[in-house]
Amino acid sequence: MTFMTKWLTIAELVETEMEQSRDEGISTSQFRREADEIGKFQGDPQVREEMAAALLDRIAKLPRDPGYRYEEPSGLKEIQDARPREGQLNLTGIPGNGVTYDKAYGAWLGRCVGCLLGQPVEGWERSRILGLLKATGNYPVRGFISSDVSADIIEKFKITNAGKVYGGNKVNWINNVSYMPEDDDTNYTVIALKLMEEHGFAFTPTDAAENWLMNLPILHVCTAERVAYRNLCNLLPPPRSAIYRNPYREWIGAQIRGDFFGYVTPGNPSLGAELAWRDASISHVKNGIYGEMFIAAMLSSAAVTSDIGTIIERGLGQIPAKSRLTEKVEEVVGWKKKGLSWEEALENVHTRYDEKNPHHWCHTISNAMIVCIGLLWGDGDLERSIGIALSGAFDTDCNAATVGSLVGMIRGAKALPDKWVAPLNNKLKSGIDGFGLVELSDLANRTVAISKAGGSR
């Protein structure tokens, strides 16, 4: 048996750190040869780890290039000061009464539907995903993806039922499930509920970190979260836990954790974004943090308006105006205004980001662009919206889950098509301690209770 060390060994972090630092305006070219030597090193693994640790620590001390044009703080006050003034206003709505049950339930259902759609093809390249969809008459997407297909399709697209996630279960094709299986996307939504049931709206980043350590096994988290978890166990508190030897600090992990903070703050995107910041600062910086704040603020707004443009505007209103995330989301909005098709918009994302590059594949920004394409071109239709998100590839389950969550909040549970929600059987399997197999309707009721408790804020 091989001890599982993925995202924990230091040597594997070097190449991503080189690229992440360049994104942040820090030149790493002087360390190219040293990074290559670490990558090729075949000697004592401990020596390799020490070499990598020393290099990461030197890179961390490098200054930012003076010509860097973005302003991307990580502190809450600094982020709030850098927001676009015109996008900061809260929306009139129902914050005093909390979120309605129908909208909360719709958001939970939509999140699970999108996640289940994207799960079995997570990690597939776009050509393979689209090839399977077209070969099975499911493009544009009209339903979940099944592995119960002809032998030639199974062979051509390398379809397997042998899963490796969470104990070797079958891959979660629709023909293999009778509820929403466990996924990190939904685990984070559940653990946020647990956090707020225990600490309310006054929770701190330390509370959120301790909530992880008490209720979520380390191997159920990935990339930035796994590095941050290790840092927390080594007594590095937030925000240091997000920074120390963590090259995944702008990856998608925080962006998929923001939904619940939007669920409980209807019409108040600034509060939703603040709650999201407290959570994100455990493991992320800069655009990694902004991704979670953006999603939470959009969900806060989606509770009280169905206008997608307004929802995206209010999301951007909670993050720095001169950030890379804002710039790229505004590009997507511009494509819509220019009349591009959703397929052309997705192709534009693929010309800017290489899905074969893990840093691009799992980054906050590339995936946030796909989320916004799903929302804008999906125009509030669940099937169309999550289908577009899936067709964009990259992190398929994360993006479709986020889009489904937002559409579910906009439309409410009663308006969601039965063919999409019925396969869930109102159940979600969670890896969070104390939950297990739970009813989504119960999670929605608990969400409403938390939201009402904070309604005076």
N, C-alpha and C positions, 0 to 999 in steps of 0.2 A: 504493500500500500504506500502511495506517495503522499507525503504530508502536504496539505493544500496551502500554498504560500502566495498565490496570485494576488497582485496588488499590495503585497506586503514586503517583498524583498526590495532592497534599495537599488540594486543594479538595474532592475527592470524600469526604474523611474527616469533614468538618465535621458533617454531620447525624447520622451515627452516633456521633460523639464526644459530641454534645449529649445523645443518648439514653443512651449508655453511662454517662456521668457521673451522670445522674439515677438510674440503677440503683444506682450506688455511693453514693448519698446526698449527691450534690453538686448544688446548685441552679445551673442554667445559664440561667435565664430572663433574666438581665441581658444576655445576649449574643444574644437571639433576633433582634433587628433586624440586628445585624452578620452573623449567620449567613445571614439572608435576603438581605442585600446581596451576600454572596459567591456565593450560589446563583444570583443573577440577573446577576452581573457579566459583561459581554460584551466587555470590553476586552482588553488584552494578557494572555495566559495566565500569563506570568511574574509580573505584578503580582497577579493573582488568587491564584497560589500563595503569594506573600509575605503577602498578606492572611490567607489561611487558616492559614499557619504561625504567624503572630503570634497569631491567635485560639486555636489549639490550645495554644500555649505558655502563654497566660494562663489557659485553663481548667485546665491541669495544675497550676496553683498554688493553685487554690481549695480551701478547707477542706471537710471533710465536715460535713454538718448534725449538730448535737449530739444530735438525737433519733433518729439512725439506729440501728436495733435489731439489726443483724447484726454478727457478729464474723468478719471474713474476711481473715486475714493471707495473705501470699504466700510467706513464708520457710518452709523445711522444719520447723525446730524449732518455730516458732510454730504451724504447722498441726498438728503432732503434739501440742502442748500443748493445742490446742483440740478434739481428738477426743473423742467420747463414750467414757468409760472402759469401758463394758460391751460395746462393739463391737470392741475392739482385739485381742482374743485371736486368735492364730493357730489354725488347725485341725490336728488330727492327720491325718497323711496320708503322703505319700511324698517330702517335700522332700530327704531324704538320698540318694535314688536318682534324683532328677530326674523330669521329666514322662515319662509313658509315650508310646511312639510312637503308639499308637492315639488317645490323647487329643490329642496335638500335631497329628497329621494331621487328626483330626476338626475341630479348631479352625480350621486353615488352610482346609479344605474348606468349613466352615460360613460362614466369613468371605467367601469368594469367591462362594458360592451366594447369600448375602444381598445382596452388593454387585451381582451381576449381575442379580438380580431388580429392584433399585431403580434401576439406572443409567438405563434408557431413559426413565423418567418423572421423573427428578430435575428439580426446578423447576416441575413441574405443580402446580396447586392441587388440593385434595382432591376437589372435585366432579368434576373432569376425570378424575382417577385412578379414582375409584369408578365413574364413568360408563363408562369403557372396560372395567374389570373386569366389570361387570354385563352390558354389551353383548356381551361375548365369553364369557359363562358361566364366568367365572373369579373369582366372588365368593361366599363367601370364597375366598381364593387357593388354587388347586390346582396351579398350575404357572407357569413363566416366561411372560413377556409377549411375544407375537409381533406383528410388523407385517404378517404374511401374513394379512390379514383382508379383509373385503369392502370395496368402494369406498365405500359409504355410511358405514361406520365410520371409514375413513381420513379422509373429508371431515369428518365430525361432530367427530372428536376431534383433527383437525389432525396426523395421524400423518405423520412424515417420516423418511426414511432419510439425510438430509443432515446429518451430524454436523459439529461445529466443534471438538471437543475433541481435542487431541493430533494436529494435522495434518489435520483434515478427514475422518477415517474415518467409515464408516457408523455410525449410531446402533446401540448394542449390544442390539437386540432379539434374542431367542434364535435366530431364523432367520438371523441374520447372523454368528454366532460359532461357533467350534470350540474355544475355550479361554477362560479368563478374561482379558478385555482389560485394558489398563492403566487404572488409576484411582488417584487420590491416596490413597484409603483403603488400598489394598493396597501402594502404593509405600512408605507409612510403616511398614507391618509389615515389609517387606523391608529397609528401610534401618535399622530397629532391630536386625534380625538381623545386618546388616553391622557396625553399631556394636559389638555385643557380641562378635562374632567377633574384632574387632580390639582391643577394650579390656577385655572381660570385665565382671565385675560392679562394677568400680571406676571405670567411665567417669564423666566429669564433664559438666556442662552445656556447657562449652567443647568437649569432645570431640564431643558430639552436634552442636553448631553447626558445627564444622569438617567433620563427616561430611556435613552438608547441602551445604556449599559445594563439597566435593570430588566429590560423587556425585549430586546432584539439581539439575537446572536450575531457575532461579528461576520460569520460566513454567509449571512443573509443580506449583507450590504456589499456594495461594490465600489471600485475606484476611489473617488475622493472621500466617501463615507468610510471605507475600510481603512484608509490611511489616517483619517481623523480619529476613528475608533482606537486604532493603535496608539495614536498620540495621547488620547484621553487616558488610556490605560497606563501610559508612561507619565501621567500627572502633568500633562500640558493642557491647561484649561482653554476655553474659547477666549479670544479668537486665535490664540497661538496654535490651537489644535488644527485650525484650517490652513495654516501657513507652513508649518515645519515639514520640510521634505515631502510636500504634497503637490506634485505636478498636475494633478487632476482638478485643481482648485477652481477652474472655470468650466468644468464639464457639466453634463446635464443633471447630475444627481440632485442638486438643490431645486432645480426647476420642476422636478417631479414630486417635490415635497410640499409645494405651496397651496395645493387645492383647498385643504380643509380650512386654512386661515381666510380664504375668500368665502367659503361656505358660511362662516359664522359672523361675517361683517357685511351684510347686504347694504348696498348704497354708500359704503364707507371705505373706498379703496385705499385711502391713506392709512387707515388702521389695519386693513388686511395686509398691506405691504409692510407695515412696521412689525406685525406678528411674524411675517415671513422672514424679515431680516433677522429677528432673534433666533430663528431656527437655522437659517442659511449660514450664519456667521460661525457655526460650529465647524463647518467643513469647507467653506468656499470664500472667495474674495471677488471683488469687482463684478465682472459680468456673470460669474457664477451666482453671486448673491442677487444681482439684478433680475436674473431669470426667474427666481422664486418670487421676488417682489412683483414682477410683471404679471405672472400667472395669478397670484393671489388677488392683485388689484383688478384684473380683468374679471375674475369670478365674482368679486364684490359688486362690480358694475353690472355683470350679467344677471344678477338677482333682481335688478330694477329697470333694465332696458334690454330690448332685443336688437338694438342697432349695433351691428358688428363694428362699424367704423368708430362709434363712440366708445365701445368697450375697449378696443385697441388703444384709442387715444387716452383713455383714463388709465390704462395699464402703463403706457409710456409716461404718463404724467407723474408716476411715482419713482422713476429711475432717472439717472443723470442724462441731461439732454445731449451732452457731448461724449456719449459712450458708444462703443462699437455695436452693442445690442440695439440701441436706439437707431443708429445709422442704418443697420441692415433691415430692421423691421420697417422703417420708413421706405426703404427700397421696395419692399414687398407691396406696401400700400400704393406706391407709385406705379408698380406693374399693373395693379388692378385698375387704377385710374386710366392707364394707357390702353386698356382693352385687351391685354394679353389673356390667353386661355390659361386654365390651371395647369395644363400639361406644359405649356411654355414657361410658366412661372417655376414649376418644379425643375425643369431643365436648366433654368438660370441658376438655381441653387447648386445643381450638380456641376455647373461650369466654374463656380466659385469655390466649391469644397469637394475634396476627393474622398469618396466613400471608402476607398481602400486604405486611407490614412486614419488610424484609430483616433487621433486627436481631432480630426475633422468630423468623423463619424459620431463621436460621443460629446461634442462640444455643445455648450448652451446655445450659441448663436445659430449655427446651421440648423439645429432642430427647432428652435423658436421660429425661424423663418418658415419651416414646413408647417408648424402649428398655425401660423397666421395665414398661410395659403389655404389650409383646410377650412379655416373660419371664414375668410373673405369669399372664397369661391363656393364654399358649401352653403353659405347664406342661411344658416339656421336649420338646415335639413340634416338630421343625424346621419343617415346613410351616406349621403353625398359628402358630408364633411369628414367623417372618419375614413371613408374610402379614398379621398384625396390625400389625407395624411398618410395612410398606408402606402399609397402609390409613390410617395416621395422617398420611400426607403429610409436610410439612416436608422435612427432608433425607433423602429416601427411601433412597438407596444407603448413606449413612453408618449410618443406624439399622438397616436390615436386615442390613448387614454385621456390626455389633456384636452384634446379637441372634443371628445365625447363628454367629458365633464362639463365643459363650457356650454355645449349645446344642450345638455341635460338640464343645466341650471336655467338657461334661457327658456326652454320649452316646458319644463316641468315633467314629472313622471307620466302623467295622464296622456300627454301628447306623444310619447315615444312609441315607435312601432312595436307591436307585440312580437314580430318575427325576430327582432333584435334582443329584446329583454327577456322573453320567455325562456330561452335556453339557460339563463342564469338560475332559474328556479328560486329567485330572491335570496340566494346564498353566496357567501364569500368565504373562502378559506384564508385565514390569516396566520402568519407566523409570529404575531405579537403575543407575548405571554398574557394569558387570561382570556383570549378571544377564541381561537380555533375556528370552527365552522359557525359562522354567525349569519343572521338574517339582515339583509340590506335595509329592510324597512326599520329594523331596530336601530341600526346605525343612523338612519335618517332621523328617527325620533330623538336620539341622543344628541345629534347635531343641532336640532331645533332647540332643545333645552339649553345647550351651551350658548347658542346665539341669543336667545331671550335673556339669559342671565347677564349678558354684556350689552344689552340693548340701549342702556342709558349712556354708553360711552360715545 
